[in-house]
Amino acid sequence: MVFQNPDNEQIRERLKEAKNIAVVGLSDKPHRTSHMIARALQQAGYRIFPVNPTLEGPVLGEPPYASVEAIDEPVDIVDVFRRSEHCVPVARDAVAAGAKTLWLQQGIFNEEAARIAREAGLTVIMDRCIKVDHAILLGRS
């Protein structure tokens, strides 16, 4: 079975319902795409949780976590900035954390990670930019 993203209405609903977004692979370097998108998500009203075991201090005012499962609050979306071949452990972490959606950023695609997340009941979105979808589907940037 070939993976297919949810339709735009389902994606819109995931974005509207979400409050907390774990950003896996978030960089503390402001010029990196992950940092810029996480900042935009914060400005749009989401609480972001940096997930990167190499971070040594807060990013965008939030303490870093080594894994999604280590976050002590509910996570609605796990937004992934990792290469495709590193997504299976991230999918397992998202499942263990009880996340609702696994979102692989534009250019990231992993069928096995999608299968793991879907079998656990998560919505899976791959190869799409959450910031772009937010701007288009909710009419905000």
N, C-alpha and C positions, 0 to 999 in steps of 0.2 A: 504494500500500500504506500503510495506516494504522499508525503506530508503536504498538507494544505493549511495555511493560516486561517484563523477564524475570519468571518466577514467583518467589514468595518463597523457595523452596529455592535457586534460582540466586543470588539476592541474598544470602542467608545465606552461601553458599559464598564469594562475592566478599569479604564482610566478614570471614569467618574466615581467608581466605588472605592478606588484605592486611596489610602492615606499614607502608608509607610512603604518606601521603596528601598530595598537593599541593592546597592550598586557594587557588583562584584567586579574587581579589577580596577576600582576607582584609583586614580593617580592623584598625588598631592601637588602635581605640577599644573598650574593654571592653564598652560597652553595645550594640554592634552585633551582630546575629545571627551574622554570619560569625565573629566573635571568640568568642562564647559556644559555638558549635558546635565550632570548632577546639579550644578548651580542653577541651571534653567528650571529643573524640576523643583528645587527648593523655592525659587521665585514664583513658581506656579502654585505653591501651597502644599507640596508634599514634604513629608519628613524623610530625609535620606539617611541611610546607614552605610558608611563606607565599609566594604568588605575586601580586605587585602592584608594578608599576614605580614607584608613587608612595611606597612605604614607604622611609623613610630609615634605619631601624634595626631591630634584632631585634623580633619579635613572638612572645610566648609562649616567649621564650628561643631562638628560631630565626632565623637570618639570612634576609632576604627575597631573592626572586629576581624578575627581570623577566619570566621565562617558565618554563614547565614544562621546556622543552628545556634550559634553563640549569642545571637541577638535576643534580648529578654523581653521583647515586645512583639506583637503579631506583625508579620510581614505580608503585605498584599502582593507586591510584585518583586521578583528577583530580576533585575536588569543586568545583563551580562556583557562585560567588555573583556572577554578572554578569547583566545584563538579557538576555532571550532574543535580541534582535537582535545581541548581541555574542558569541554562542557559536560561530559558524563559525570564527573565528581560534583560539579556544580548542581546538576539536576538532582543528584542524590541528596545533596545538602539542602536544596530547596524543599524537597519532599520531607526530609527529616524535620525541617523547621516549620512545616505546616503552611508554607506559602500557598497563595492562590493562583499565581501566574508566574511562569518562567518566560522571560523575554530575552531573546538573543538579538543583540544589536545588528544593525545593517552589516552584511558581509559575513555573519556568523550563522552556521547551519550545521546541525548534528542530529541525524535521525534517531540514534540510540538515546541521546539525551531527551529528545522529544517523546520517545516511547516511554521511558522511565517516568517522566513527569505526567504524561497523559494517563498512564495506567494507575497513577496515584490520585487522579482527579484534578490535576492542575490544568489550567488553560495554557497552551503553548503558542508563542509567537516567535517566529524566527526571521532573520534577515530583514528587519524593519527597525527604523530609528524611532525610539519612544518620543523624542522631542518633536520630530516632524509629525508623527501621528497625533500627538497632543495638540499641536497647532492646527492641523487640518481638521481633526475630528471634533475638537472642543472649541475651535475658533479662538484659541489663545496661544501665545508663544511661550 
